[in-house]
Amino acid sequence: MNNKGATVRVMRPSASDLPAVLALLRHASLPEAGVEDHYDSFLVAERRGEIVGAIGLELYDDTALLRSAVVDGNLRNMGIGSMLYDQLLRTAGSAGVKRLILFTGTAGEYFRKKGFVTIDAATVTGPIRSSAEFTGACPSSAACMEKFL
């Protein structure tokens, strides 16, 4: 993506990017619990040498938890989130993921437009239930959504 002369690259993060990812999540009031445990399945958006977005994937057999989708507040609505999401879908497909689950308190409409539907979190079974997001990192008011790939 090129916006006002600044190219955004989506890539695997380095260990040195973790503090920037955690800061983005903190600033957006998103859970940090479990990020380090699944950091090898994250993607970041980099612009002018700075991490400006992130998205994560926690793999649980053929189901995955989409988590930590965040873009710097000053750069929203510029397509960065969609770039991250599109690359994450390719990564999930390559990993054999058939079903994506996510929790959101604020981005329900965004993810509905991406094909997710709201479900009752209690209907989700399997190893994914052990994730930080299922065991308390997400507020009870967060919507649980799914999409089959």
Secondary structure as UniProt FT lines:
FT   STRAND          2..3
FT   TURN            4..5
FT   STRAND          6..11
FT   HELIX           15..17
FT   HELIX           18..27
FT   TURN            28..29
FT   TURN            33..35
FT   HELIX           36..41
FT   STRAND          42..47
FT   TURN            48..49
FT   STRAND          50..60
FT   TURN            61..62
FT   STRAND          63..71
FT   HELIX           73..75
FT   TURN            76..77
FT   HELIX           80..94
FT   TURN            95..96
FT   STRAND          99..104
FT   HELIX           108..113
FT   TURN            114..115
FT   STRAND          117..119
FT   HELIX           121..123
FT   HELIX           127..130
FT   HELIX           133..137
FT   TURN            140..141
FT   STRAND          143..148
//
